[in-house]
Amino acid sequence: MREEANGLYLNFINGRHEAFATLVALITPRFYRLFRHLGADSADAEDFCQEFFMAIYRAGGTFSKERDFMPWAYAIARNIFLKESQRAARVKIIPLFEWIAAKNGHDSDLIDITRLLAKLSKEKREVFELKHFGGLKFSEIAEILKIPEGTVKSRMFAAVCELKEIISRSGI
C-alpha cells in the first residue's frame, strides 16, 4: 500500500488528478482508523478525514518528491487532529476496546485502552499511538515528531513498561 500511495500522490502532483480519487479510496480506511484510535468519534473522524484530504490536496505543490508520502501524510493528519482537539472539546475519548467488542458482538467489559493511554505522558502516548495505531516505523515517527530515532525508541520502551505496570496494578 505504501508504494502504491506514493505513486498515486506523485501522479496527482504531476497533473493526473484522477489519481487523487484512487488515493483517497486507498488510504481513507487507514486514516479514519487513526483518527478513531486518537479518540475521535465516528462523525469527527469523518470530518478529520475530509480536512486531511483537503490539506494534502492543497499541499501537493509543497511535497518533496524525494520524501515518502505516508510519514508526510501522517504528520499532516496528526497536526489536524491536534489543532482540532485543542480548538474544541468536540473530540470525545472513546473506550476503544468497547468499540471493538461492540463491532465483534462481544462483551464490552474489556480493557479501555484509551483510558490506559491517557495515563501516559503526551510524549509516550504519541509515540505509542503512531507506532501501534499508525503502523509507522521508528524512523518515520522520528521524522514526524522531529526528534531523534533513539528518543522515539526510548519513549516507546518507557510507554510499554508503564502500561504493563498500570495493567498489573489494576488486575486487568
C-alpha positions in Angstrom: 0.0 0.0 0.0 2.8 2.4 0.9 4.4 2.3 -2.6 1.0 2.5 -4.3 0.1 5.6 -2.2 3.5 7.2 -3.1 2.9 6.5 -6.8 -0.6 7.8 -6.7 0.3 11.0 -4.9 3.2 11.6 -7.3 0.9 11.1 -10.2 -1.6 13.6 -8.7 1.0 16.3 -8.2 2.3 15.7 -11.8 -1.1 16.6 -13.1 -3.1 13.3 -13.2 -5.9 14.5 -11.0 -7.8 11.2 -11.3 -5.0 9.6 -9.2 -6.2 11.6 -6.2 -9.6 9.8 -6.1 -7.8 6.5 -6.2 -5.5 7.6 -3.4 -8.5 8.7 -1.3 -10.2 5.3 -1.8 -6.9 3.5 -0.9 -6.0 5.3 2.3 -9.3 6.5 3.8 -9.8 3.4 6.0 -6.3 3.8 7.4 -6.7 7.4 8.3 -10.2 7.0 9.6 -8.9 4.3 12.0 -6.1 6.6 13.0 -8.5 9.4 14.0 -10.7 6.9 15.8 -7.7 5.5 17.7 -6.7 9.0 18.6 -10.0 9.5 20.3 -12.4 10.9 17.7 -16.0 9.6 17.5 -17.1 8.3 14.0 -18.6 11.7 12.9 -15.5 13.6 13.9 -13.2 11.0 12.4 -15.1 11.5 9.1 -14.7 15.3 9.4 -11.0 14.9 10.2 -10.6 12.7 7.1 -12.3 15.4 5.0 -9.9 18.1 6.4 -7.0 15.8 5.9 -7.7 15.1 2.2 -8.3 18.8 1.6 -5.0 19.6 3.2 -3.0 17.0 1.2 -4.8 18.2 -2.0 -3.7 21.8 -1.3 -0.2 20.8 -0.2 0.6 19.0 -3.5 3.0 21.7 -4.6 5.0 21.6 -1.4 5.5 17.9 -1.3 9.1 16.9 -2.0 9.3 14.0 -4.5 12.3 12.6 -2.5 10.1 12.1 0.6 7.9 9.1 1.5 4.3 10.0 1.2 2.9 8.1 4.3 5.0 9.7 7.0 4.3 13.1 5.5 0.6 12.3 5.4 0.6 11.0 9.0 2.3 14.3 10.1 -0.5 16.3 8.4 -3.2 14.0 9.9 -1.6 14.4 13.4 -1.5 18.2 13.1 -5.1 18.3 12.0 -6.2 16.2 15.0 -4.1 18.2 17.5 -5.3 21.5 16.1 -9.0 20.5 16.2 -8.8 18.7 19.6 -7.2 21.8 21.1 -9.8 24.1 19.5 -12.8 22.4 20.9 -14.0 19.7 23.3 -15.8 18.0 20.4 -13.2 15.2 20.2 -14.6 12.6 22.6 -12.5 10.0 24.3 -14.0 6.6 23.3 -13.3 3.3 25.0 -11.5 1.7 22.1 -11.9 -1.9 23.2 -15.6 -1.3 23.9 -16.0 -0.2 20.4 -14.1 -3.2 19.1 -16.2 -5.5 21.3 -19.4 -4.0 20.0 -18.3 -4.3 16.4 -17.5 -8.0 17.1 -20.5 -8.8 19.2 -18.5 -9.5 22.4 -19.0 -8.4 25.9 -17.9 -4.7 26.3 -16.3 -5.3 29.7 -12.8 -5.2 28.2 -9.7 -3.1 28.7 -10.3 0.5 27.9 -7.1 1.3 26.1 -8.0 4.9 25.7 -8.0 5.4 29.5 -4.8 3.4 29.9 -3.1 5.5 27.3 -4.4 8.7 28.9 -2.3 7.8 31.9 0.9 8.1 29.8 2.7 11.4 29.2 1.8 13.1 26.0 5.2 12.2 24.5 4.9 8.5 25.3 1.3 8.2 24.2 2.0 9.9 20.9 4.9 7.6 20.1 2.8 4.5 21.2 -0.2 5.6 19.1 1.8 6.4 15.9 3.6 3.0 16.2 0.7 0.8 17.1 -2.3 2.5 15.5 -0.5 4.3 12.7 1.8 1.3 11.8 4.7 3.6 11.3 8.4 2.7 11.7 10.5 4.4 14.4 12.4 6.4 11.8 9.1 7.7 10.4 7.9 8.6 13.8 11.1 10.5 14.5 10.7 12.4 11.2 7.1 13.3 12.1 7.9 14.4 15.6 11.2 16.0 14.7 13.1 14.1 17.4 16.0 11.6 17.2 15.1 8.0 16.5 16.7 6.9 19.7 14.3 9.2 21.6 11.4 7.6 19.8 12.6 4.1 20.8 13.2 5.1 24.5 9.8 6.7 24.7 8.2 3.5 23.3 10.1 1.3 25.7 9.1 3.6 28.6 5.4 3.6 27.4 5.3 -0.2 27.2 6.9 -0.6 30.7 4.5 1.9 32.2 1.4 0.3 30.5 2.5 -3.1 31.9 2.8 -1.6 35.3 -0.6 0.1 35.1 -2.2 -3.1 33.9 -0.6 -5.3 36.6 -1.6 -2.8 39.3 -5.2 -2.7 38.1 -5.5 -6.5 37.9 -6.7 -6.5 34.3 
